[in-house]
């Protein structure tokens, strides 16, 4: 990812917009710390859509489970995990 200072971004904005469109995001730094990222509009829209309702990790898991529910019913998960854990009791954990 291309990285530029705020001052350089101010002076070269048209070129940086072109770079964001052609080669990907441009990170803008202030005192060597990231403060912003310039992205092409298409990338921004893709990111914005992916954050909408129903697009989180849990929603994706639930969609996958619904899609594969018939296959999941056939699985013997208890049998598949049998013998994978040692016989010793679990160690105590302090919270």
Secondary structure, DSSP 8 states (H G I E B T S, - for coil): -EEEEHHHHHHTHHHHHHHHHHH--EEEEETTEEEEEE--HHHHHHHHHHTSTT-SHHHHHHHHHHHTHHHHHH--HHHHHTT-S-SS-------
